[in-house]
Amino acid sequence: MKRNLTKQAGLILIEVITVIAIMAILVGLAIPAYENYTRKTTRASAKTTLERVRALVESYYLNNKAYTSNLTNLGFNANPVEIEKSGEEIPAGSATASYQIVINAPGVFCPTCAYEVGAIPINGQANDTDCMTLFINSRNQKGASGPKGIKCW
């Protein structure tokens, strides 16, 4: 008596579950890494904007013999100004805004400084608990209000 053995095609249930579990683990690792990458990229744009505003404040001082705490005096459309991930100025209240740029004179973090320029995280960037508010002052001291402080620069 001969047996008729046929090959089974397809995957068994355990193989499917194993593949799904591996994919879930990979996605679980990839999403936080991507979010961290985008936070760092957006933070870099904010730092560039802070450097630019600081240079504009110093230029304003050379021309007017006084510092300004109003960003409209420096050519921006608003005071404070909001920027998106790329560092471009956008209308206030936009859902795509990442940071709000402000000038404080005298500074909150340096009471003896002439001014401080700060980048306050808003919307999705507010989840950046490592650095929080970035700042640079008239003494070119850089820092952040979060636990990483100067490491954010």
C-alpha positions in Angstrom: 0.0 0.0 0.0 1.4 3.3 -1.2 0.9 6.5 0.7 0.2 9.6 -1.3 2.3 12.3 0.4 1.9 15.9 -0.8 3.9 18.9 0.2 2.1 21.5 2.3 2.3 25.0 0.8 2.2 28.2 2.8 3.1 29.2 6.4 1.9 27.7 9.6 0.3 29.8 12.3 3.4 29.8 14.5 5.6 31.2 11.7 3.1 34.0 11.0 3.0 35.0 14.7 6.8 34.9 14.9 7.1 37.2 11.9 4.5 39.6 13.3 6.3 39.7 16.7 9.7 40.4 15.1 8.1 43.2 13.0 6.4 44.7 16.1 9.7 44.8 18.0 11.5 46.5 15.1 8.8 49.1 14.7 8.9 49.6 18.5 12.6 50.4 18.3 12.5 52.5 15.1 9.7 55.0 16.0 11.5 56.4 19.2 14.8 56.6 17.3 13.1 58.5 14.4 11.4 60.9 16.8 14.7 61.6 18.6 16.3 62.2 15.2 13.6 64.8 14.2 13.8 66.5 17.6 17.6 66.9 17.2 17.2 68.2 13.7 14.6 70.8 14.7 16.8 71.8 17.7 19.7 72.5 15.3 17.4 74.8 13.3 16.5 76.7 16.5 20.1 77.1 17.4 20.9 78.5 14.0 18.0 81.0 14.4 19.3 82.0 17.8 22.8 82.7 16.5 21.2 84.7 13.7 19.0 86.7 16.0 22.0 87.4 18.3 24.0 88.7 15.4 21.1 91.0 14.4 20.8 92.3 18.0 24.5 93.2 18.0 24.2 94.8 14.6 21.2 96.8 15.9 23.3 97.9 18.9 26.0 99.2 16.6 23.6 101.3 14.6 21.4 102.5 17.5 23.6 102.5 20.6 21.0 100.4 22.4 19.8 96.8 22.5 16.3 95.9 21.4 13.9 93.3 22.9 11.6 93.6 19.9 12.2 91.2 17.0 10.3 93.5 14.6 13.1 96.0 15.0 15.4 93.3 13.5 13.3 92.6 10.4 11.0 89.8 11.7 7.2 90.0 11.1 6.2 89.5 14.8 7.4 89.7 18.3 7.8 86.9 19.5 8.3 85.0 16.3 7.5 81.3 15.7 9.7 79.1 13.5 9.0 75.7 11.9 11.4 72.7 11.7 13.5 74.2 9.0 14.0 77.5 10.9 11.7 79.5 8.7 9.5 82.1 10.3 5.8 81.3 10.1 2.6 83.0 11.3 1.9 82.8 15.1 -0.3 80.0 16.2 0.5 77.7 13.4 0.3 74.0 14.2 3.6 73.4 12.4 5.6 75.8 14.6 8.4 74.2 16.6 9.9 77.0 18.6 8.9 80.5 19.7 11.9 82.9 19.6 12.0 85.7 22.2 14.4 88.3 23.4 14.6 89.0 27.1 16.5 92.0 28.4 18.0 91.5 30.9 18.2 87.8 30.7 16.4 85.3 32.8 19.4 82.9 32.9 21.9 85.8 33.2 20.6 88.8 35.1 23.8 90.8 34.5 23.7 90.2 30.7 22.3 92.9 28.4 19.9 90.5 26.7 19.1 86.8 26.1 17.7 85.3 23.0 15.6 82.2 23.8 13.9 79.4 21.8 10.9 78.0 23.6 9.7 74.6 22.3 6.1 74.5 21.3 3.6 72.0 19.7 5.4 68.7 19.0 8.8 70.0 19.9 7.6 70.6 23.5 8.3 66.9 24.0 12.0 67.7 24.0 12.4 67.3 27.7 16.2 66.8 27.4 16.9 70.5 26.4 13.6 72.4 26.7 14.3 76.2 26.2 17.5 77.0 24.4 19.2 80.3 24.9 22.2 82.5 24.0 23.1 85.8 25.7 25.0 89.0 25.1 28.2 87.3 26.5 27.8 84.5 23.9 27.0 82.0 26.7 24.9 79.2 25.4 22.7 76.8 27.4 19.3 75.1 27.9 16.9 74.9 30.7 16.6 71.1 30.4 18.7 68.5 32.3 21.3 68.3 29.4 22.0 72.0 29.6 25.1 73.0 27.5 25.2 69.5 25.9 22.2 70.6 23.8 24.5 72.9 21.9 
